[in-house]
Amino acid sequence: MKFYSTSGKHETDLVGAIHNGLAPDGCLYIPEFLPKFNPNDIGGTSVAEIANQILYPFFKNSSLEVDLEDICHESLNFPIINNELKHSNNISLLELYHGPTAAFKDVGARFLASTMDRYLARKTYGSEVTTILVATSGDTGGAVAAAFYNRKNIRAMIFFPKEQVSPRQKHQLTCWDKNIKSFEVDGTFDDCQFLVKSAFNDKNLNKKHTLSAANSINIGRLLPQAAYHAAASIWNWRNYEKPSNFIIPTGNLGNALGCIWAKHMGMPIERIILAVNANQSIPDYLSTGNWLPRQSINTLASAMDVGNPSNMERLRFLIPSFQDLSNTIESFSVNDEMIKSEIKKVYLNNDIIICPHTATAFSTYEHLADNNDDGCPFIIDATAHAAKFNNIIEPIIGREVDIPSSLRDLLKRKTNYNSLSKKLDDLVKQLEKWD
Ligand SMILES: *Cc1c(COP(=O)(O)O)cnc(C)c1O
């Protein structure tokens, strides 16, 4: 399969799209087409088995075609569970947080690392070290660090916004050494994202260094995110013979785009509902037809504090007509008060502790006027483990949140990081200092 930039100006193959992250014209890569499947033809049960089938057309005729099966099994090796809620009307929680850093970002980061490791080992890109630049709103950076730590031929610089990540997220972002360095940027997540974009668009810098991106702009992260949405919809399809409705806590639109791609690939998916926090560019767009990205504002669901979701570019390319887009997705905004009361309510009613991001999706479910009209099962993406946000959750529910063992191991490690302004010059200095 070929991959194009959304401007149509650049064409490359899968390895090129993954390695470049962003096309040379500053646009995002999209696949030539989305392959179509009949869900009844998909075999196997695990996410790895299903991923191997539905991602095959994207890998076909690339140097990675022979590796796909190994990549799926190596990277998607932790449980992804569709947990049906007791005493509820066909709602389940898709637990995407059982990976090493306890957020769904582990899926994409591990798949990407596994993929890059394989083509870099073949020296297609020369022998120099590739530097991955990662802007993070809190969870991506930790997931990428964990996935790339100790890998050969590759190193990562992680940029996180000052005072906008939870204490445990910060620990996960900064507990690394060797081929991983973390930088606390004096700015917001959008500033971090802009910084990284500026580095990619700087011709001189790119002549001197092999740079790559591991943000949700990288297509290598989107593909496995399509795969677990496909898998969850197939599990429900086999159980209920009905398509599923998904509610997805949304920030940069990477996770939700995976679901939208899965639907376009023929998976049994009905409604796709994007839950956002007080950063409401997406629901405002759907209600007005005007796309007005803006500065992000800080909320309790900080990994979704995005005012200018980058994957909107891919979504609008896939569905250019506003009418069609508003028929494909719905979106609702949930403020901090609603997040807090939802965390409490779900704890009291269902005996489940959810993170603030997942709470936006639960709250959205409750506010849907027609939440059981079509009898289709609802799947709520649970994007992070509550223990990452214990500082927010424990005062609300009045008890400690148990820490998963992988997170406990990371919290034992020593931390270190550098401070950075949001100027490109400073990033360049740090990059050259590391050489
Ligand atoms: C990143 C993140 C989101 C938002 O996902 P996008 O792909 O950026 O839309 C939601 N919840 C958590 C816990 C996250 O880390």
The ligand as a Gaussian input file, in Angstrom:
#p B3LYP/6-31G(d) Opt

LIG

0 1
 C       -4.029000      10.596000      25.205000
 C       -5.159000      10.271000      26.084000
 C       -6.477000      10.519000      25.675000
 C       -6.788000      11.191000      24.377000
 O       -6.459000      10.387000      23.265000
 P       -6.253000      11.062000      21.831000
 O       -5.788000       9.969000      20.966000
 O       -5.222000      12.125000      22.019000
 O       -7.564000      11.615000      21.445000
 C       -7.501000      10.128000      26.522000
 N       -7.249000       9.551000      27.707000
 C       -5.991000       9.304000      28.126000
 C       -5.797000       8.675000      29.453000
 C       -4.900000       9.645000      27.334000
 O       -3.664000       9.397000      27.751000

